[in-house]
């Protein structure tokens, strides 16, 4: 994926990285503005909690800022940021699962219907309710997948990354991405059968 220009007067990601390393905090703010929405949505889909997603998005940008001098440009900044976000999210899920072992099921970490998804502003409250219920079902199905299959579904079918980008983010061959995605889609289809029959 190519570097993107945003509200920075056309500066590329590489230029903004160099400006940030040189001490320009506003340049990093531009990078945050450029990528925070997509990163937040991906993180939410990976962890299933809107509150956790906000915290993990902040953690992602803190880690990126602290390690920006290690970014060599071998991949796009977008891919580099997504790799940090994915690793941060998966680490959080593993830690949460470990803490919750033996604890009560459910609770405040249950997916929030509609979180991380644009409001469709449906005129009919019934339509909004159906959309929220569908969203919750999809998120529960995602949460039920193991991390490697959930991650590839989020990156390909929700974030629309291409196979090469996903391979770079996950640091696996493109063939592995395709096979994981095929398996993940089959698993999602099975989990969503009740919804698909309606």
Residue pairs with C-beta under 8 A, 6 or more apart in sequence:
1 76
1 78
1 79
1 162
1 165
2 76
3 12
3 13
3 14
3 76
3 77
4 12
4 13
4 34
4 78
5 11
5 12
6 30
6 33
6 34
7 30
7 33
8 16
8 27
8 30
8 34
11 19
11 27
11 30
13 31
13 34
13 76
13 77
13 78
14 73
14 77
15 27
16 27
16 28
16 30
16 31
17 27
17 31
17 68
17 71
17 77
19 27
20 27
20 28
20 31
20 65
20 68
21 68
21 69
28 65
28 68
31 77
32 61
35 78
35 81
36 57
36 61
38 159
39 57
39 60
39 81
39 82
39 85
40 53
40 54
40 57
40 116
41 116
41 117
41 158
41 159
42 82
42 85
42 86
42 89
42 154
42 155
42 158
42 159
43 52
43 53
43 56
43 57
43 60
43 85
43 88
43 89
44 50
44 53
44 115
44 116
45 116
45 139
45 142
45 150
45 154
45 158
46 86
46 89
46 90
46 93
46 150
46 151
46 154
47 53
47 56
47 89
47 92
47 93
47 96
48 109
48 110
48 111
48 139
48 142
48 143
49 108
49 109
49 110
49 111
49 112
50 112
50 115
50 116
51 108
52 92
52 96
52 109
53 115
53 116
56 85
56 88
56 89
56 92
57 85
59 88
60 81
60 84
60 85
60 88
63 84
63 88
64 80
64 81
64 84
67 84
71 77
71 80
75 168
76 165
78 165
79 165
79 168
79 169
82 155
82 159
82 161
82 165
82 169
83 168
83 169
83 170
83 171
86 151
86 155
86 169
86 170
90 147
90 151
93 147
94 147
96 109
111 136
111 139
111 140
111 143
113 132
113 133
113 135
113 136
113 139
114 131
114 132
114 135
117 135
120 127
120 128
120 131
122 128
122 131
134 195
137 192
137 194
137 195
138 192
138 195
140 191
141 188
141 191
141 192
142 150
142 153
142 154
142 188
143 150
144 191
145 153
145 184
145 187
145 188
148 170
148 180
149 180
149 183
149 184
149 187
150 184
151 170
152 166
152 170
152 177
152 180
152 181
152 184
153 181
153 184
153 185
153 188
155 161
155 165
155 166
155 169
155 170
156 163
156 166
156 177
156 181
157 185
161 169
163 174
163 177
163 178
164 174
166 174
166 177
167 173
167 174
167 176
167 177
170 177
172 180
189 196
